[in-house]
Amino acid sequence: MSGRLVLVRHGQSHGNVGRRLDTRPPGAELTDLGREQAVVFARGLSRPPAMIAHSIATRAVQTAGHIAAELGPAHATDEFEGIHEVQVGDLEGRSDEAAHDEFNAVYRRWHAGEFDLALPGGETAQQVLDRYVPVLDQLRVRYLDDAAWQGDIVVVSHGAAIRLVSAVLAGVDHHFAIDHHLANAESVVLAPITDGRWSCLQWGKLLPPFGPETPVTTGADASRSADPMG
């Protein structure tokens, strides 16, 4: 197997600036900083990806476009249904602390294994997994499991969904996954291993092992923990 999945959170959006629970596509556009973050991400790749995929949300489409533009004319982007953000239902559009707390309370219980628990008027963890994981399986079977395939697949997606799916697929400790948010344009890197399983090679700036004892980022990067969708 010659490639990896690089699940990257989109750049900063206007919804992020307002700390809004902006989950329903198409959603908000990128800020100027968000566009810059996409370019910086592209420049920091250790090797050019063989594919750039993205969700249907505007911020993911724009992030993928800026990554592709920075990498050059040989790079196109592909849109996939199913890899958009966790749908928060009745909490959509809210930015108050009570809404954030309600989302986080349910999200923590998802990571503890309560997959059938629903957000108010929104999705369950199982519904997120049922729409998201088949896309990754498709990319794996069609490309990464092909001995002739060379290169990584960058998947521009969304923070809460990436953390949930990555933790489940790669068996990452759920306390770690809850505590370690993804800043805009940070990524989780998954590699296919035997029997259809995945290994997590990187989570944001961190390398394995990913355990509950891993310190939570503080200081200059602490603002990511204030973003419930990160």
ABEGO torsion letter per residue (X at the ends): XABBBBBBBBBBBAAAAAGBBBABOAEBBBBAAAAAAAAAAAAABABBBABBBBBABAAAAAAAAAAAAAAEAABBBBBBBGABBBBAEAABGBABAAAAAAAAAAAAAAAAGBAABBBBGBBBAAAAAAAAAAAAAAAAAAAAABAABBEBBBBBBBAAAAAAAAAAAAGBBAAAAAABBBBBGBBBBBBBBBGGBBBBABBEABBOBBBAABBBBBEAAAAAAABAAX
